[in-house]
Amino acid sequence: MHQFTTGEQVGDVTDAASREPVILTKHRKPRFVLMSYDHYERLRTGGDSRKVYRVSEMPADHVDQFEAETDRLARGEGYGDEP
């Protein structure tokens, strides 16, 4: 999460907040979190469909994908293809 001081340019802060929540600080202490309205609504309404599982409870298709990706990383692939 990015952090900004309360004295920074509003446009820079809102541009960053459109991508992810940002922390606004004053005297180096976190004071506020600014986020897009869509992000706020997902938090407020529970509209985030992502799920968290214990490894022992992970669905089989997730296990297959996880194993495939860890194998790919073990072969040294996938490190340079991130944006």
C-alpha positions as CSV (number, residue, x, y, z in Angstrom):
1,M,0.0,0.0,0.0
2,H,1.4,3.4,-1.0
3,Q,1.8,6.2,1.6
4,F,1.5,9.9,1.0
5,T,1.8,12.9,3.2
6,T,-1.2,15.3,3.5
7,G,0.8,17.9,1.7
8,E,1.2,16.0,-1.6
9,Q,-0.6,16.8,-4.9
10,V,-4.2,15.5,-4.9
11,G,-4.0,14.2,-8.4
12,D,-1.1,12.0,-7.7
13,V,-2.8,10.6,-4.6
14,T,-6.2,10.0,-6.4
15,D,-4.4,8.3,-9.3
16,A,-2.7,5.9,-7.0
17,A,-5.9,5.3,-5.0
18,S,-7.7,4.4,-8.2
19,R,-5.4,1.4,-8.5
20,E,-5.1,0.4,-4.8
21,P,-5.8,1.8,-1.3
22,V,-3.3,4.4,-0.2
23,I,-2.3,5.6,3.3
24,L,-2.4,9.3,4.0
25,T,0.1,10.3,6.8
26,K,0.5,13.4,8.9
27,H,3.7,13.9,10.9
28,R,4.8,10.4,9.7
29,K,1.8,8.7,11.3
30,P,-1.0,7.0,9.3
31,R,-4.2,9.0,9.5
32,F,-6.5,7.9,6.7
33,V,-6.9,5.3,3.9
34,L,-8.1,6.5,0.5
35,M,-9.5,4.0,-2.0
36,S,-11.7,3.9,-5.0
37,Y,-15.4,3.9,-4.4
38,D,-15.7,0.4,-6.1
39,H,-13.1,-1.0,-3.7
40,Y,-15.0,0.6,-0.7
41,E,-18.3,-0.9,-1.9
42,R,-16.8,-4.4,-2.2
43,L,-15.5,-4.1,1.3
44,R,-18.7,-2.7,2.7
45,T,-21.0,-5.2,1.0
46,G,-18.8,-8.2,1.2
47,G,-18.8,-8.3,-2.6
48,D,-15.3,-9.7,-2.7
49,S,-15.6,-13.2,-4.0
50,R,-12.1,-14.3,-3.2
51,K,-11.9,-17.2,-0.7
52,V,-9.2,-18.2,1.7
53,Y,-8.5,-21.9,2.4
54,R,-6.3,-23.9,4.7
55,V,-4.0,-26.1,2.6
56,S,-5.8,-29.2,3.9
57,E,-9.1,-27.8,2.6
58,M,-8.0,-26.4,-0.7
59,P,-10.1,-27.5,-3.7
60,A,-8.5,-30.0,-6.0
61,D,-8.3,-27.6,-9.0
62,H,-6.5,-25.1,-6.7
63,V,-4.0,-27.8,-5.6
64,D,-3.3,-28.7,-9.2
65,Q,-2.7,-25.0,-10.2
66,F,-0.5,-24.4,-7.1
67,E,1.6,-27.5,-7.8
68,A,2.0,-26.6,-11.5
69,E,3.2,-23.0,-10.6
70,T,5.6,-24.2,-7.9
71,D,7.1,-26.7,-10.3
72,R,7.4,-23.9,-12.9
73,L,9.2,-21.7,-10.4
74,A,11.5,-24.6,-9.3
75,R,12.6,-24.9,-12.9
76,G,13.5,-21.2,-12.8
77,E,10.6,-20.1,-15.0
78,G,8.1,-17.3,-14.4
79,Y,10.4,-14.9,-12.5
80,G,10.9,-12.5,-15.4
81,D,7.4,-12.5,-16.9
82,E,5.8,-10.3,-14.2
83,P,4.8,-6.7,-15.3
